[in-house]
Amino acid sequence: MIYTTLLNIAVFQGIVLAFIIIKSSIFNSTSNKYLAYLLFALSIILLNYVFELEGVFISYPLLRFIDYIDWIFLLPVFTFLFIINRIDDEVKNRQKTYLCYIPFAYASILNVTVYFDKIAGFYKIPESGMYLLDILRIIHIALAFITILFPPFYSYFMIRHLKDPKEKKWIIALLTMLYLVLLVWLITYMAGWFFHSDISFTMSGVALAATFIIHWTAYVGIYKYKLAKNKDAVYNFLNNDLAISYTNMPIAEESKTEEYKEFITVDNLYFQKLESLCKNEHIYTDSTLSREKVAEKLGISAGYLSQIINTVTGDNFAHYINQYRVEAVKEMISNLEYDNYNLLAMGLESGFTSKTTFYKAFKKVTGQTPNEYKKQQ
């Protein structure tokens, strides 16, 4: 009774946490979405285990189809995608992530096809097809080894690209715990398959370990502020925003935004990373740079990026970036190496897309046209 209660709490917490990560502007990013998917898949696996213990599948046999989908194949996949979406685009873009889903798709289609015959009884697999079925099952087992062992192992090599040491530390801990659970599950499952031994006790321990991962992710990911990086904003989110979101007041979203703004300062880690990208990597020279592109690099939503810039600087995203571009032009004007450049060429070199936007932004930032500024220099 206590055991199944713990599992049910973990299932509920995992689904709620996944929903919060996806819906909240603080946590929402491409990377964190995969963490939400990981928690959701883990919750489904635990829910199926609870159904097995409580005999739900006996009363409602059609629910077996949820269990026959190999959700466990998604755990290492979502962990891997969570990690690579937190690293540089150059490294991330080299990964053929679509290949990760092949084992899951293969295993799920095979299981559903085979057990659709047993449960629904719509068709019957002939005896002559059993030989082929055995071959397909061997491939299934091989894919299980590849999926469970390779992506988590490869993920350790990807973690080295993470810049933040604290972020790296907690992600390594998450990956290690998940890897161990998957490894024990695989060994136990294979032992039960080949030796026909009772694996229920070990599987109970694996399920309990999975509940710990969900609780730990909730604690470290939110209460220890590893997902959002803004301690005060997360504290405010946990204590106020959930209550606000359940009201029907039309000003709820506006109130939420104002409350977030109160807690965003120049020390916000995402703002510091943005400053570093501009000052050290000169991302503003990219004429195709957009709010979405920068948000993706930072691992946050575009809306939250705008909120940070507006709160800290009082400007919008475009003006913030244009200030760096204008400063770059001013440095070029003062640098003898650019004597052969005309003003428009300097503007285009700094990331502006046209003469109109260049002159307009320069005048807004300096109060002078580029020509006036050059003459003054």
N, C-alpha and C positions, 0 to 999 in steps of 0.2 A: 504493500500500500504506500509506504513512505517512498519506496524506490520509484514507483510510477508517478507519484506526485512530483518528485524532483525532475523527472523527465518531462512531465507536462509543463512545469514552470519554465524549464529551459526552452521548450518548443515555443511557448508564448513569448518569452523574452527575446528569442532569436528573431521571430517574425516581426515583433514590435520594433526592435532595434534596426532591422533591415529597412522597415518602412520609414523610420525616423531619418536614417542616413540618406535615403533616396529623396525624401520630401523636403528636408531642411536645407536652407540656403547656406548654412554654416558648414555642413558636412558634405553637401552635394558636389561631386566631381566625378569624372569618368573612372578614376581609380577607386574611389570609395563606393561607387555603384557595384563594382565587382566584389568588394568586401560584403556589401549588402546581399548580393546574389549568393555568396559563399555561406553566409549565415542562414539565408532562406533555404538553401539546399540541405544544409546540416540539420535544420529544423524539420524538414520533410522526412529525412532519414530517421530521425528520432521519433517522429510521429508514427511512421510505419512500424517501428519497433514497438511502440506503445500499443498500436493496433494488434500486433502479433501477440503480445503478452495478455491483452484483454480479450482476445478471441473475436475481435471485430471482423476479421476476414472470414471467419466461419459464418457469422450472421449475415454479412454483406460481401459475398465472394467477388463481386465486380470491383470492389475497392482494391483487389489484388493487383489490378493493372497499375495503380500508383506505385505499388511496391516493386513491380517487375521492371519499372524504369530504373536504370542504374544511376541513381542520383550521386552515388559515391564517386563516380567517374568525373563529376563536375568539381569536386572539392579541390583537387590539385590544379585543375584548369583555372578556376576562379582565383585561387591564391596566386598563381603565376601571373594572370592578367592584372590583378590588383597591384602587384609589385612593378611590372614593367610600365604600367601607366603612371608610375610615380617617378620615373627616370627620364632622362633627356630624350627628345624626339628622335635624334639620330640613332640612338641605340634601339629605341622602341620600334621604329619603322623597319628595322631589319628583321624583326620577328614575324614569322608566318603564323599568326595566332589562330587563323581559321583551322589549321591542322589539329589543334587541340581538341576540337569538338568531334572529330571523326570516331574515336573509340566510344564516346557516349552515344552517338547516333547509331553506330553499328550494334552495340550491346542492347540498347533499348528496343530497336526494331526487331532484333533476333528474339529477345525475351517475350515481347508482346506478341509476336507472330506465333511462337511455340505455345505460349500459355493461353492465347486466344482460343486455340483448339481445345485445350483441356477445360477451360472455364465456361466459355460461351457455347461451345459445341456447334459452331456454325460450319465447320469443316473438319476433316480428319486427315492428319498427315499420314501418308501411306508408309508401310514397312520399308519399302524400297528407298524412301527418303531419309531413313534413320541414319544411314551411313554418311550421307551428306551433312545431316544435322550434327553428327559427332565431330566432323571436321570443322564445322562452323563454331562449335563450342570450344574446340581447342584454340581456334583463332581468338575467341572471346577471352579465354584465360590468358593468352599471350598479350592481348591488348590491356588486360587488367594489370599485368606486371609492368608493361611499358608506361601506362597512365599513372599508376600509383607511385612508381619509383622515379621515373625520369623528370617530369615537370617540377616536383619539389626540389630535386637535386639540382636541376638547372637553375632554379630560382635563386639558389645561394650565390651563383655566379652573377646574377643580375643585381643582387642587393648591393654589390660593391659600387654600383653607379649612383646610389643614393648619396646626397650631399650632407643631409642632416644626421649627425651621429646618434641623437636620441631617437629619431624616427627609425634609423637603421636597427638600433638595439631592440625596439619593441616588435618590429616586423620579423627579425630573426627569431625572437622568442615565439611569436605566433606560428611561423613556418615550422619551427622545430617541433612544437607540440602537435601540430596537425600531421606532420610527417610521421612521427612516432605512432600516432593513433592509426593512421592509414596502414603503416607497416605491420602493426600488430593485427589489424583487421585482416589484411591480406594473408598473413601466415596462418592465422586461425581459420580463415575460410578455406584455404588450400588443405589444411590438415583435416578439416571436416569433410572436404570433397573426396580426398584420396584414401583416407583411412576410416571414413565413416564413424568418426568419434564424436562424442557429445561436446559441442563447443558453446553451449548456452551460457556457462559461467563466465568464460572469457569474453564473450560478446556483451554480457552485462557490464563487465568492467570497461570495455571499449565505449559502450553507450554512456557510461558515467563520465568517462574522460571527455567525451564530446560535449556533455552538458557543462563541464568545467571550462572548455574552450569558449563556449558561448558566454558564460558568466564573466570570464576573464576579459574577453574582447569588449564586453559592455563596460567593465570597470576601467580597464586601461584605455580603451578607445575613447570613452566619453569623460569619465570622472578624472582620468589622468591627462586628458586633453591632448591625446596623440593624433586624433583624426582632424581636429579643427585648429589646433595650435593657438587658439585665443581663449585663454583660461576664463576670463571674465565673461566673454560672450557665451561660452558654453554653460557656465554657471547660471547665467541669466536665462539661457534657453531651457535648462532643466527645471528651473524654479518658477519661471513665469510663462514661457512661450507655449508649453503644452496646454496650460490652463487657458490661455488666450485663444488657442486654435480651436477649442471646443465650444467657444461662444459663437453666437450668430450676429455679433455686433459688426456693422459694416466697416468700422474703423480698426478692426483687429490687425490687419496687415500693416496699416500705417503705424499703429502703436508699436508693433513688433519691430518695425524698421527703426523707429526712433530709439527704442530700448537698445538695439544692437549698436547704434551709433555712439551711445554714451560710453560703451566699453571698448571701442576701437581707438587705439592710440598709435603714435608714430613707432612705438615698439612692437607693434603687431608683426609677427614673424613673416606673414605673407607680404606685407608692405616692405619689409626689409629685403626679402627675396626679389621683389619687383625692382627696388632701387638697385640691387646688385646686377640684375639683368640689364638694366639701362646703363649703369655706369661702367660695368666691367665687360659685358658682352655686347653692348650697343645694339640691342634688339630694335631700337627705334629707326635704325637705318633700313629696315625691311619695309618697303613701301606697301606691302600687302598685309602688314601687321594689323590685327584686329583685337578687339576685346576678348573674343572667344579664344583666339590663339594664345594670348597671354594667360588667360584663365586656365587653359589646358596645361600650359607649362608649369603653372603654380599648383595645379591639382585642386582647384576650387571652381565654383560656378561663376559664370560671367556676371551675374547679379551681385554676388558677394564681392567680386573684384571692384565693381563700380562703387559699391557701398564703402569699401575700404578707402579708395582714392578720394571719394567725395568727403568722407568724414575727416581724413587726415589732412588733405590739401585744400579742400573747398572747391576743387575743380572736377570736371568730368574726365573721362578716360582720354578723349581726343586731345584736350588742352594739355593734360599732363604729359602725354607723349610729345606733343608739338613743342613744349618748352625745351625738352632735350634736343629736339631737332634744331630749334632756333639757336641754342647754345653751341651746337656743333657748327652751324653756319658762322656764328660770330668768331669761333676759334679759327675757322678757315680764312676768314677775312683778315685776321691778325697774323696769319701764318704765311710767310713768303713763299712757301712751297706751292701755294695755291694761287699765285699771281696770274697764272695763265687761265684760271677758271673764271667764267663769268658768274654772276650772282645766281642765275637760274640753275647752272650746273652744280653749284654748291648746294642749292636747295634740294635738287634731285638726289645728290649724293648723300644727303642727310636723311632721306626717307620721304620727302614730300612728293606728291604725285603729279602736281601741276604748278604752273606759275601763280595762278589765282590763289590756291590754298596756301602756297608758300608766302606770298606777299601779305595775305590777310592774317595768317598766324604770326608772322614776324612783327607786324604792326601791333597786334594785340598784346604780344609779350613785351616788346621793347618800347612801344609808343612811337616808333619811327619806321619808315619803309627801309628795306635793305639798302637802297641807294643812299638815303640820308645817313644811315648808320655808317656805311663805308666811307662817305665823304668826311664824316666826323672823325673817323679813325685816321 
